[in-house]
Amino acid sequence: MNALPELRMPGPRPFPPRVSAFTRPFWDALEAGTMRSTRCDACGLLGFPPRNLCRACWSRSVSWTELAPAGVLYSFTRVHVAPAAFRADAPYAIGLVDLDDGVRLMCRMVGAVEAADIGGRIGLLVLRYEDGALFGARMTHSPQAT
Ligand SMILES: [Zn+2]
């Protein structure tokens, strides 16, 4: 298990997650510094967010597995008009990232990101708030540098 880099964030999480008995292993792993999701035991599909039912073959047999810590920025959007909980953070970027294990997910982009970064390398981050962890990503290499 490789712990992801951490970033200390000010205050509590703006919109704390609802944690269920099923998603608790995800949040516990994130607290411990890793991102996990579920892989289908029948067909092998790995997806995000974690699901207790495979979206490809409908198997209910899934196992928790660690996600790749890095990938590529597929696209992003910059949020200027934010929901009330995130208004203090605006403007901020939400990235659509393709992890090296094939999983595509959306997350907060920390630090500078611009159109020229699309196709560049990203790394996942644990965002450590006073009341718990969230996840995000940051650019690690621009496309020109790879
Ligand atoms: Zn399956």
Backbone and ligand atoms as CSV (ligand in chain L), in Angstrom:
chain,resi,resn,atom,element,x,y,z
A,1,MET,N,N,0.849,-1.192,0.000
A,1,MET,CA,C,0.000,0.000,0.000
A,1,MET,C,C,0.880,1.236,0.000
A,2,ASN,N,N,0.717,2.073,-1.014
A,2,ASN,CA,C,1.457,3.326,-1.102
A,2,ASN,C,C,0.537,4.464,-0.709
A,3,ALA,N,N,0.936,5.213,0.321
A,3,ALA,CA,C,0.098,6.334,0.752
A,3,ALA,C,C,0.196,7.463,-0.258
A,4,LEU,N,N,-0.955,8.055,-0.582
A,4,LEU,CA,C,-0.994,9.188,-1.501
A,4,LEU,C,C,-0.434,10.424,-0.805
A,5,PRO,N,N,0.098,11.376,-1.587
A,5,PRO,CA,C,0.487,12.653,-0.987
A,5,PRO,C,C,-0.733,13.309,-0.351
A,6,GLU,N,N,-0.499,14.078,0.702
A,6,GLU,CA,C,-1.594,14.733,1.410
A,6,GLU,C,C,-1.444,16.238,1.337
A,7,LEU,N,N,-2.591,16.900,1.352
A,7,LEU,CA,C,-2.619,18.348,1.405
A,7,LEU,C,C,-3.511,18.730,2.573
A,8,ARG,N,N,-2.993,19.562,3.470
A,8,ARG,CA,C,-3.804,19.992,4.610
A,8,ARG,C,C,-4.719,21.123,4.156
A,9,MET,N,N,-6.020,20.950,4.411
A,9,MET,CA,C,-7.011,21.920,3.959
A,9,MET,C,C,-7.553,22.678,5.168
A,10,PRO,N,N,-7.947,23.948,4.973
A,10,PRO,CA,C,-8.448,24.740,6.102
A,10,PRO,C,C,-9.876,24.344,6.480
A,11,GLY,N,N,-10.142,24.225,7.768
A,11,GLY,CA,C,-11.505,24.032,8.265
A,11,GLY,C,C,-12.057,22.644,7.993
A,12,PRO,N,N,-13.365,22.492,8.251
A,12,PRO,CA,C,-14.018,21.201,8.005
A,12,PRO,C,C,-14.372,21.036,6.527
A,13,ARG,N,N,-14.719,19.816,6.128
A,13,ARG,CA,C,-15.147,19.567,4.753
A,13,ARG,C,C,-16.399,20.397,4.452
A,14,PRO,N,N,-16.424,21.099,3.302
A,14,PRO,CA,C,-17.579,21.954,2.991
A,14,PRO,C,C,-18.876,21.152,2.839
A,15,PHE,N,N,-18.764,19.902,2.398
A,15,PHE,CA,C,-19.953,19.071,2.179
A,15,PHE,C,C,-19.570,17.643,2.549
A,16,PRO,N,N,-19.641,17.315,3.858
A,16,PRO,CA,C,-19.166,15.994,4.302
A,16,PRO,C,C,-19.918,14.863,3.613
A,17,PRO,N,N,-19.229,13.785,3.266
A,17,PRO,CA,C,-19.881,12.678,2.561
A,17,PRO,C,C,-20.849,11.925,3.473
A,18,ARG,N,N,-21.879,11.340,2.852
A,18,ARG,CA,C,-22.730,10.403,3.574
A,18,ARG,C,C,-22.055,9.043,3.493
A,19,VAL,N,N,-21.756,8.458,4.629
A,19,VAL,CA,C,-21.034,7.187,4.663
A,19,VAL,C,C,-22.012,6.080,5.022
A,20,SER,N,N,-22.089,5.069,4.166
A,20,SER,CA,C,-22.969,3.925,4.432
A,20,SER,C,C,-22.113,2.735,4.850
A,21,ALA,N,N,-22.769,1.670,5.286
A,21,ALA,CA,C,-22.028,0.456,5.640
A,21,ALA,C,C,-21.241,-0.041,4.434
A,22,PHE,N,N,-21.805,0.120,3.230
A,22,PHE,CA,C,-21.105,-0.350,2.034
A,22,PHE,C,C,-19.915,0.529,1.681
A,23,THR,N,N,-20.051,1.877,1.805
A,23,THR,CA,C,-18.957,2.761,1.383
A,23,THR,C,C,-17.918,3.005,2.484
A,24,ARG,N,N,-18.168,2.496,3.693
A,24,ARG,CA,C,-17.207,2.741,4.776
A,24,ARG,C,C,-15.787,2.282,4.433
A,25,PRO,N,N,-15.574,1.121,3.772
A,25,PRO,CA,C,-14.195,0.735,3.427
A,25,PRO,C,C,-13.492,1.773,2.545
A,26,PHE,N,N,-14.250,2.459,1.668
A,26,PHE,CA,C,-13.636,3.510,0.854
A,26,PHE,C,C,-13.147,4.647,1.734
A,27,TRP,N,N,-14.029,5.124,2.631
A,27,TRP,CA,C,-13.671,6.283,3.467
A,27,TRP,C,C,-12.587,5.930,4.475
A,28,ASP,N,N,-12.620,4.708,5.011
A,28,ASP,CA,C,-11.559,4.284,5.945
A,28,ASP,C,C,-10.215,4.233,5.235
A,29,ALA,N,N,-10.197,3.724,3.988
A,29,ALA,CA,C,-8.947,3.657,3.222
A,29,ALA,C,C,-8.443,5.055,2.899
A,30,LEU,N,N,-9.368,5.953,2.557
A,30,LEU,CA,C,-8.952,7.322,2.248
A,30,LEU,C,C,-8.331,7.979,3.480
A,31,GLU,N,N,-8.926,7.737,4.651
A,31,GLU,CA,C,-8.338,8.261,5.898
A,31,GLU,C,C,-6.922,7.730,6.083
A,32,ALA,N,N,-6.691,6.488,5.643
A,32,ALA,CA,C,-5.380,5.853,5.785
A,32,ALA,C,C,-4.448,6.206,4.624
A,33,GLY,N,N,-4.951,6.998,3.653
A,33,GLY,CA,C,-4.074,7.510,2.612
A,33,GLY,C,C,-4.138,6.824,1.268
A,34,THR,N,N,-5.146,5.976,1.027
A,34,THR,CA,C,-5.249,5.339,-0.287
A,34,THR,C,C,-6.675,5.459,-0.837
A,35,MET,N,N,-6.763,5.361,-2.158
A,35,MET,CA,C,-8.057,5.347,-2.844
A,35,MET,C,C,-8.375,3.903,-3.208
A,36,ARG,N,N,-9.569,3.462,-2.878
A,36,ARG,CA,C,-9.988,2.107,-3.212
A,36,ARG,C,C,-11.305,2.162,-3.961
A,37,SER,N,N,-11.572,1.085,-4.685
A,37,SER,CA,C,-12.889,0.917,-5.280
A,37,SER,C,C,-13.167,-0.576,-5.397
A,38,THR,N,N,-14.240,-0.920,-6.107
A,38,THR,CA,C,-14.638,-2.322,-6.196
A,38,THR,C,C,-14.355,-2.878,-7.589
A,39,ARG,N,N,-13.884,-4.128,-7.607
A,39,ARG,CA,C,-13.664,-4.870,-8.842
A,39,ARG,C,C,-14.611,-6.067,-8.845
A,40,CYS,N,N,-15.241,-6.300,-9.997
A,40,CYS,CA,C,-16.179,-7.414,-10.117
A,40,CYS,C,C,-15.407,-8.735,-10.073
A,41,ASP,N,N,-15.837,-9.643,-9.213
A,41,ASP,CA,C,-15.179,-10.955,-9.114
A,41,ASP,C,C,-15.497,-11.834,-10.322
A,42,ALA,N,N,-16.599,-11.546,-11.032
A,42,ALA,CA,C,-17.004,-12.396,-12.159
A,42,ALA,C,C,-16.327,-11.978,-13.461
A,43,CYS,N,N,-16.366,-10.662,-13.801
A,43,CYS,CA,C,-15.826,-10.225,-15.100
A,43,CYS,C,C,-14.594,-9.350,-14.974
A,44,GLY,N,N,-14.243,-8.936,-13.762
A,44,GLY,CA,C,-13.008,-8.177,-13.559
A,44,GLY,C,C,-13.134,-6.682,-13.731
A,45,LEU,N,N,-14.348,-6.184,-14.048
A,45,LEU,CA,C,-14.496,-4.740,-14.265
A,45,LEU,C,C,-14.200,-3.961,-12.985
A,46,LEU,N,N,-13.309,-2.966,-13.149
A,46,LEU,CA,C,-12.981,-2.062,-12.047
A,46,LEU,C,C,-13.640,-0.729,-12.365
A,47,GLY,N,N,-14.374,-0.171,-11.422
A,47,GLY,CA,C,-15.057,1.091,-11.680
A,47,GLY,C,C,-15.006,2.012,-10.483
A,48,PHE,N,N,-15.481,3.232,-10.694
A,48,PHE,CA,C,-15.595,4.194,-9.609
A,48,PHE,C,C,-16.834,5.022,-9.884
A,49,PRO,N,N,-17.649,5.335,-8.877
A,49,PRO,CA,C,-17.484,5.003,-7.466
A,49,PRO,C,C,-17.703,3.519,-7.171
A,50,PRO,N,N,-17.332,3.080,-5.948
A,50,PRO,CA,C,-17.547,1.683,-5.565
A,50,PRO,C,C,-19.020,1.300,-5.686
A,51,ARG,N,N,-19.249,0.082,-6.165
A,51,ARG,CA,C,-20.624,-0.414,-6.328
A,51,ARG,C,C,-20.705,-1.837,-5.795
A,52,ASN,N,N,-21.875,-2.181,-5.274
A,52,ASN,CA,C,-22.067,-3.555,-4.791
A,52,ASN,C,C,-22.723,-4.426,-5.857
A,53,LEU,N,N,-22.821,-3.866,-7.088
A,53,LEU,CA,C,-23.418,-4.584,-8.211
A,53,LEU,C,C,-22.621,-4.201,-9.443
A,54,CYS,N,N,-22.115,-5.181,-10.203
A,54,CYS,CA,C,-21.320,-4.879,-11.394
A,54,CYS,C,C,-22.205,-4.274,-12.468
A,55,ARG,N,N,-21.778,-3.140,-13.028
A,55,ARG,CA,C,-22.591,-2.481,-14.058
A,55,ARG,C,C,-22.457,-3.173,-15.412
A,56,ALA,N,N,-21.508,-4.094,-15.556
A,56,ALA,CA,C,-21.345,-4.804,-16.834
A,56,ALA,C,C,-22.108,-6.126,-16.825
A,57,CYS,N,N,-21.908,-6.949,-15.788
A,57,CYS,CA,C,-22.500,-8.297,-15.814
A,57,CYS,C,C,-23.508,-8.531,-14.681
A,58,TRP,N,N,-23.739,-7.505,-13.862
A,58,TRP,CA,C,-24.725,-7.536,-12.781
A,58,TRP,C,C,-24.369,-8.501,-11.656
A,59,SER,N,N,-23.154,-8.971,-11.628
A,59,SER,CA,C,-22.751,-9.829,-10.509
A,59,SER,C,C,-22.783,-9.022,-9.213
A,60,ARG,N,N,-23.193,-9.670,-8.136
A,60,ARG,CA,C,-23.175,-9.013,-6.830
A,60,ARG,C,C,-21.929,-9.387,-6.035
A,61,SER,N,N,-20.986,-10.070,-6.690
A,61,SER,CA,C,-19.750,-10.459,-6.021
A,61,SER,C,C,-18.646,-9.488,-6.430
A,62,VAL,N,N,-18.281,-8.581,-5.529
A,62,VAL,CA,C,-17.236,-7.590,-5.810
A,62,VAL,C,C,-16.209,-7.593,-4.682
A,63,SER,N,N,-14.990,-7.174,-5.012
A,63,SER,CA,C,-13.922,-7.100,-4.013
A,63,SER,C,C,-13.286,-5.717,-4.033
A,64,TRP,N,N,-12.864,-5.258,-2.845
A,64,TRP,CA,C,-12.188,-3.960,-2.744
A,64,TRP,C,C,-10.765,-4.084,-3.243
A,65,THR,N,N,-10.339,-3.063,-4.015
A,65,THR,CA,C,-8.979,-3.064,-4.525
A,65,THR,C,C,-8.455,-1.627,-4.558
A,66,GLU,N,N,-7.146,-1.484,-4.474
A,66,GLU,CA,C,-6.534,-0.157,-4.473
A,66,GLU,C,C,-6.504,0.394,-5.901
A,67,LEU,N,N,-6.843,1.671,-6.059
A,67,LEU,CA,C,-6.803,2.311,-7.373
A,67,LEU,C,C,-5.402,2.834,-7.680
A,68,ALA,N,N,-5.113,2.970,-8.977
A,68,ALA,CA,C,-3.846,3.566,-9.392
A,68,ALA,C,C,-3.760,4.991,-8.842
A,69,PRO,N,N,-2.605,5.399,-8.359
A,69,PRO,CA,C,-2.469,6.719,-7.737
A,69,PRO,C,C,-2.287,7.857,-8.735
A,70,ALA,N,N,-2.178,7.535,-10.023
A,70,ALA,CA,C,-1.878,8.568,-11.018
A,70,ALA,C,C,-2.555,8.234,-12.329
A,71,GLY,N,N,-2.571,9.221,-13.222
A,71,GLY,CA,C,-3.205,9.029,-14.521
A,71,GLY,C,C,-3.030,10.259,-15.383
A,72,VAL,N,N,-4.044,10.498,-16.226
A,72,VAL,CA,C,-3.981,11.571,-17.220
A,72,VAL,C,C,-5.222,12.445,-17.088
A,73,LEU,N,N,-5.050,13.756,-17.250
A,73,LEU,CA,C,-6.190,14.668,-17.254
A,73,LEU,C,C,-6.907,14.543,-18.589
A,74,TYR,N,N,-8.161,14.065,-18.578
A,74,TYR,CA,C,-8.947,13.922,-19.803
A,74,TYR,C,C,-9.597,15.256,-20.163
A,75,SER,N,N,-10.172,15.929,-19.166
A,75,SER,CA,C,-10.795,17.230,-19.372
A,75,SER,C,C,-11.012,17.877,-18.016
A,76,PHE,N,N,-11.444,19.122,-18.027
A,76,PHE,CA,C,-11.775,19.774,-16.755
A,76,PHE,C,C,-12.729,20.921,-17.030
A,77,THR,N,N,-13.371,21.397,-15.967
A,77,THR,CA,C,-14.188,22.599,-16.048
A,77,THR,C,C,-13.858,23.479,-14.864
A,78,ARG,N,N,-13.982,24.772,-15.066
A,78,ARG,CA,C,-13.731,25.693,-13.958
A,78,ARG,C,C,-15.079,26.206,-13.468
A,79,VAL,N,N,-15.326,26.052,-12.181
A,79,VAL,CA,C,-16.605,26.436,-11.580
A,79,VAL,C,C,-16.486,27.852,-11.021
A,80,HIS,N,N,-17.268,28.762,-11.595
A,80,HIS,CA,C,-17.281,30.145,-11.107
A,80,HIS,C,C,-18.506,30.408,-10.241
A,81,VAL,N,N,-19.644,29.796,-10.603
A,81,VAL,CA,C,-20.876,29.941,-9.824
A,81,VAL,C,C,-21.068,28.621,-9.079
A,82,ALA,N,N,-20.665,28.606,-7.822
A,82,ALA,CA,C,-20.581,27.358,-7.060
A,82,ALA,C,C,-21.811,27.170,-6.180
A,83,PRO,N,N,-22.125,25.908,-5.852
A,83,PRO,CA,C,-23.158,25.657,-4.838
A,83,PRO,C,C,-22.751,26.334,-3.524
A,84,ALA,N,N,-23.727,26.647,-2.683
A,84,ALA,CA,C,-23.474,27.423,-1.465
A,84,ALA,C,C,-22.314,26.862,-0.645
A,85,ALA,N,N,-22.243,25.543,-0.505
A,85,ALA,CA,C,-21.214,24.934,0.348
A,85,ALA,C,C,-19.807,25.208,-0.164
A,86,PHE,N,N,-19.658,25.420,-1.466
A,86,PHE,CA,C,-18.323,25.581,-2.068
A,86,PHE,C,C,-18.062,27.019,-2.519
A,87,ARG,N,N,-18.966,27.956,-2.173
A,87,ARG,CA,C,-18.860,29.319,-2.684
A,87,ARG,C,C,-17.523,29.965,-2.299
A,88,ALA,N,N,-17.034,29.665,-1.105
A,88,ALA,CA,C,-15.785,30.280,-0.653
A,88,ALA,C,C,-14.593,29.791,-1.473
A,89,ASP,N,N,-14.720,28.627,-2.127
A,89,ASP,CA,C,-13.606,28.057,-2.902
A,89,ASP,C,C,-13.578,28.570,-4.343
A,90,ALA,N,N,-14.678,29.123,-4.830
A,90,ALA,CA,C,-14.784,29.494,-6.248
A,90,ALA,C,C,-13.861,30.667,-6.586
A,91,PRO,N,N,-13.307,30.702,-7.801
A,91,PRO,CA,C,-13.422,29.666,-8.818
A,91,PRO,C,C,-12.492,28.487,-8.532
A,92,TYR,N,N,-12.954,27.271,-8.880
A,92,TYR,CA,C,-12.134,26.077,-8.706
A,92,TYR,C,C,-12.351,25.159,-9.900
A,93,ALA,N,N,-11.427,24.224,-10.070
A,93,ALA,CA,C,-11.485,23.342,-11.235
A,93,ALA,C,C,-11.901,21.941,-10.815
A,94,ILE,N,N,-12.781,21.324,-11.627
A,94,ILE,CA,C,-13.176,19.929,-11.468
A,94,ILE,C,C,-12.610,19.176,-12.675
A,95,GLY,N,N,-11.816,18.167,-12.399
A,95,GLY,CA,C,-11.180,17.421,-13.481
A,95,GLY,C,C,-11.863,16.090,-13.733
A,96,LEU,N,N,-11.808,15.662,-14.995
A,96,LEU,CA,C,-12.205,14.307,-15.378
A,96,LEU,C,C,-10.888,13.602,-15.677
A,97,VAL,N,N,-10.519,12.636,-14.843
A,97,VAL,CA,C,-9.193,12.028,-14.958
A,97,VAL,C,C,-9.296,10.538,-15.268
A,98,ASP,N,N,-8.359,10.062,-16.080
A,98,ASP,CA,C,-8.265,8.641,-16.426
A,98,ASP,C,C,-7.078,8.058,-15.674
A,99,LEU,N,N,-7.369,7.237,-14.665
A,99,LEU,CA,C,-6.283,6.628,-13.890
A,99,LEU,C,C,-5.584,5.559,-14.731
A,100,ASP,N,N,-4.377,5.213,-14.329
A,100,ASP,CA,C,-3.577,4.265,-15.104
A,100,ASP,C,C,-4.181,2.860,-15.129
A,101,ASP,N,N,-5.122,2.570,-14.219
A,101,ASP,CA,C,-5.779,1.256,-14.245
A,101,ASP,C,C,-7.072,1.275,-15.053
A,102,GLY,N,N,-7.331,2.377,-15.789
A,102,GLY,CA,C,-8.494,2.431,-16.662
A,102,GLY,C,C,-9.723,3.063,-16.056
A,103,VAL,N,N,-9.658,3.433,-14.781
A,103,VAL,CA,C,-10.815,4.033,-14.116
A,103,VAL,C,C,-10.874,5.524,-14.444
A,104,ARG,N,N,-12.061,5.996,-14.859
A,104,ARG,CA,C,-12.280,7.429,-15.077
A,104,ARG,C,C,-13.090,7.960,-13.912
A,105,LEU,N,N,-12.635,9.042,-13.311
A,105,LEU,CA,C,-13.388,9.640,-12.220
A,105,LEU,C,C,-13.284,11.161,-12.274
A,106,MET,N,N,-14.192,11.807,-11.557
A,106,MET,CA,C,-14.218,13.255,-11.470
A,106,MET,C,C,-13.752,13.660,-10.090
A,107,CYS,N,N,-12.939,14.698,-10.014
A,107,CYS,CA,C,-12.511,15.172,-8.705
A,107,CYS,C,C,-12.039,16.612,-8.775
A,108,ARG,N,N,-11.926,17.201,-7.592
A,108,ARG,CA,C,-11.388,18.551,-7.474
A,108,ARG,C,C,-9.945,18.571,-7.938
A,109,MET,N,N,-9.603,19.555,-8.763
A,109,MET,CA,C,-8.218,19.771,-9.165
A,109,MET,C,C,-7.633,20.842,-8.251
A,110,VAL,N,N,-6.518,20.529,-7.630
A,110,VAL,CA,C,-5.845,21.451,-6.720
A,110,VAL,C,C,-4.682,22.082,-7.475
A,111,GLY,N,N,-4.515,23.385,-7.331
A,111,GLY,CA,C,-3.424,24.082,-8.006
A,111,GLY,C,C,-3.829,24.488,-9.405
A,112,ALA,N,N,-2.882,25.048,-10.124
A,112,ALA,CA,C,-3.177,25.600,-11.444
A,112,ALA,C,C,-3.482,24.487,-12.438
A,113,VAL,N,N,-4.509,24.695,-13.269
A,113,VAL,CA,C,-4.816,23.800,-14.379
A,113,VAL,C,C,-5.388,24.646,-15.503
A,114,GLU,N,N,-4.919,24.417,-16.706
A,114,GLU,CA,C,-5.394,25.181,-17.864
A,114,GLU,C,C,-5.534,24.243,-19.054
A,115,ALA,N,N,-6.113,24.762,-20.137
A,115,ALA,CA,C,-6.428,23.913,-21.293
A,115,ALA,C,C,-5.196,23.166,-21.795
A,116,ALA,N,N,-4.041,23.800,-21.735
A,116,ALA,CA,C,-2.814,23.158,-22.226
A,116,ALA,C,C,-2.417,21.940,-21.389
A,117,ASP,N,N,-3.015,21.785,-20.205
A,117,ASP,CA,C,-2.693,20.640,-19.336
A,117,ASP,C,C,-3.454,19.379,-19.722
A,118,ILE,N,N,-4.481,19.488,-20.553
A,118,ILE,CA,C,-5.262,18.310,-20.955
A,118,ILE,C,C,-4.336,17.308,-21.647
A,119,GLY,N,N,-4.397,16.072,-21.201
A,119,GLY,CA,C,-3.478,15.055,-21.704
A,119,GLY,C,C,-2.224,14.914,-20.854
A,120,GLY,N,N,-2.063,15.803,-19.874
A,120,GLY,CA,C,-0.905,15.740,-18.985
A,120,GLY,C,C,-1.129,14.801,-17.817
A,121,ARG,N,N,-0.057,14.494,-17.097
A,121,ARG,CA,C,-0.125,13.550,-15.981
A,121,ARG,C,C,-0.683,14.230,-14.733
A,122,ILE,N,N,-1.531,13.476,-14.014
A,122,ILE,CA,C,-2.071,13.929,-12.727
A,122,ILE,C,C,-1.686,12.920,-11.648
A,123,GLY,N,N,-1.698,13.374,-10.417
A,123,GLY,CA,C,-1.540,12.488,-9.275
A,123,GLY,C,C,-2.684,12.711,-8.308
A,124,LEU,N,N,-3.218,11.622,-7.761
A,124,LEU,CA,C,-4.281,11.745,-6.759
A,124,LEU,C,C,-3.696,12.275,-5.459
A,125,LEU,N,N,-4.547,12.942,-4.679
A,125,LEU,CA,C,-4.162,13.539,-3.411
A,125,LEU,C,C,-5.218,13.228,-2.368
A,126,VAL,N,N,-4.799,13.096,-1.125
A,126,VAL,CA,C,-5.737,13.099,-0.012
A,126,VAL,C,C,-5.822,14.536,0.493
A,127,LEU,N,N,-7.027,15.083,0.487
A,127,LEU,CA,C,-7.254,16.430,1.005
A,127,LEU,C,C,-7.677,16.280,2.461
A,128,ARG,N,N,-6.799,16.676,3.358
A,128,ARG,CA,C,-6.986,16.404,4.790
A,128,ARG,C,C,-7.639,17.610,5.457
A,129,TYR,N,N,-8.956,17.516,5.698
A,129,TYR,CA,C,-9.684,18.576,6.408
A,129,TYR,C,C,-9.695,18.263,7.904
A,130,GLU,N,N,-10.147,19.252,8.697
A,130,GLU,CA,C,-10.181,19.065,10.156
A,130,GLU,C,C,-11.045,17.876,10.552
A,131,ASP,N,N,-12.122,17.622,9.812
A,131,ASP,CA,C,-13.075,16.584,10.209
A,131,ASP,C,C,-12.962,15.314,9.367
A,132,GLY,N,N,-11.969,15.238,8.478
A,132,GLY,CA,C,-11.836,14.008,7.695
A,132,GLY,C,C,-11.234,14.291,6.333
A,133,ALA,N,N,-11.186,13.242,5.533
A,133,ALA,CA,C,-10.488,13.314,4.247
A,133,ALA,C,C,-11.455,13.388,3.075
A,134,LEU,N,N,-11.045,14.083,2.025
A,134,LEU,CA,C,-11.655,14.023,0.706
A,134,LEU,C,C,-10.518,13.736,-0.268
A,135,PHE,N,N,-10.839,13.530,-1.547
A,135,PHE,CA,C,-9.767,13.282,-2.501
A,135,PHE,C,C,-9.792,14.322,-3.610
A,136,GLY,N,N,-8.650,14.488,-4.229
A,136,GLY,CA,C,-8.500,15.416,-5.337
A,136,GLY,C,C,-7.307,14.985,-6.166
A,137,ALA,N,N,-6.941,15.841,-7.107
A,137,ALA,CA,C,-5.783,15.550,-7.951
A,137,ALA,C,C,-5.077,16.850,-8.283
A,138,ARG,N,N,-3.828,16.728,-8.681
A,138,ARG,CA,C,-3.086,17.892,-9.161
A,138,ARG,C,C,-2.249,17.473,-10.360
A,139,MET,N,N,-1.910,18.451,-11.177
A,139,MET,CA,C,-1.050,18.191,-12.327
A,139,MET,C,C,0.343,17.837,-11.802
A,140,THR,N,N,0.941,16.802,-12.401
A,140,THR,CA,C,2.326,16.485,-12.061
A,140,THR,C,C,3.256,16.735,-13.237
A,141,HIS,N,N,2.734,16.598,-14.489
A,141,HIS,CA,C,3.539,16.923,-15.671
A,141,HIS,C,C,2.598,17.466,-16.735
A,142,SER,N,N,2.992,18.521,-17.400
A,142,SER,CA,C,2.206,19.016,-18.534
A,142,SER,C,C,2.425,18.085,-19.715
A,143,PRO,N,N,1.514,18.092,-20.710
A,143,PRO,CA,C,1.675,17.196,-21.862
A,143,PRO,C,C,3.009,17.397,-22.570
A,144,GLN,N,N,3.475,18.649,-22.612
A,144,GLN,CA,C,4.741,18.950,-23.293
A,144,GLN,C,C,5.909,18.289,-22.598
A,145,ALA,N,N,5.785,18.068,-21.289
A,145,ALA,CA,C,6.922,17.552,-20.529
A,145,ALA,C,C,6.970,16.025,-20.533
A,146,THR,N,N,5.907,15.373,-21.014
A,146,THR,CA,C,5.882,13.910,-20.944
A,146,THR,C,C,6.460,13.280,-22.208
L,1,ZN,ZN,ZN,-18.891,-7.980,-13.811
